[in-house]
Amino acid sequence: MARITLLLTALLPLLPLQAASAGALRLPALPSSVEVPAAGPAEENPGALELEYEEFYSALRVYSEVAYVSPQDSPAFLEASAAGQYLRGRLEEMGRRIERLTGRGYAPVMSVRREISFRVRNELDGVFGFYGYGALEDRPEEDRGVVIKQGYCQVNYVKNNVPFLVQSDAFLRQGEVILTFDDGPGQFTEEVSSTMKEGGAPSVFFVLGSKLGAAGKERIRRAAADGHEVAVHGYHHATESGKPFTALSQEETLRQLSLVRGAIKSSVGRRPDFFRPPYGIISPEALKAVISDLELVPVGWTIDTLDWSTKDPEELFNRTVSMLSRRGKGIVLLHDVHDQSRLASARLVKWLAENGFKAVSPERLTQAFRGE
Ligand SMILES: [Zn+2]
């Protein structure tokens, strides 16, 4: 049965990620280095899409499990987290297409299957390049990390030399947290923003330029008015087909980020201070250029809630609270585009206040980076 499924799904063409919504901030000229995905199939078969959904969902479960059991700074964790974030995005986009075709939401059959099919692995290899030739072991020990700012962050190379931004939270005292929300603005941003404001948690929203149409600009304007930081994530995430910045030239990376920075400035009235690369993946050279040319402070995370890995807000809340209790502090990564994250973050901000934690100002990141 698994072989039949694999065969059927292998016949389906790769489907592009959803294009930026109409009226969004436009990239002026389409540079040759941005990949344009091939057009989707003319007609889609819901049954085949559902099989594809289950195939990707099965892989997501594998990466979730790997992420749960791996230390958060290990190469296995970083790889599983990046793959999981990407797969969740693909699944949500597939879910929307199934809904359009069938007129109803799709709940996958929770099969016992937990495997990464050849096709999913191939797609992930095309996106991240984790599984090609060359191993971390081939790289001399001293080349495995590049310090960006001593004691604050560095770029570590993991499998197949993929560079990850690794953040330190040594500058936070026990009980201090900084909450961050990525990949918006979206339909939940205003609610999350006002809930965090009410909870006394000034947060950072790392936004995508492709979502800064008129509605998106209004959403980030309100987030800024609520006292939060609106920061640069990317134009896309980070390319239109979901590849990280390593798929773009440094020049193109800077051009896109500069555009997003300008759109934030024109919306909220002041230029953003922070930058976080999608998936945490960026070369040390490009990151240094972002810091010097765009005057943005890089921000990674130290507590990955893995909010992409579940649809259950209860499970997400319990897991996040458990991680915070064990570690005692941290820079927390959430995504305000997921419904489970909207619900869990509302409980989290109350829990923090009731359990001796304090959400501190994101300005602390700037101070730590500048060595103040
Ligand atoms: Zn992201």
Boltz pocket constraint, residues with backbone or C-beta under 6 A from the ligand:
constraints:
  - pocket:
      binder: B
      contacts: [[A, 182], [A, 183], [A, 233], [A, 237], [A, 277], [A, 278], [A, 279]]
      max_distance: 6.0
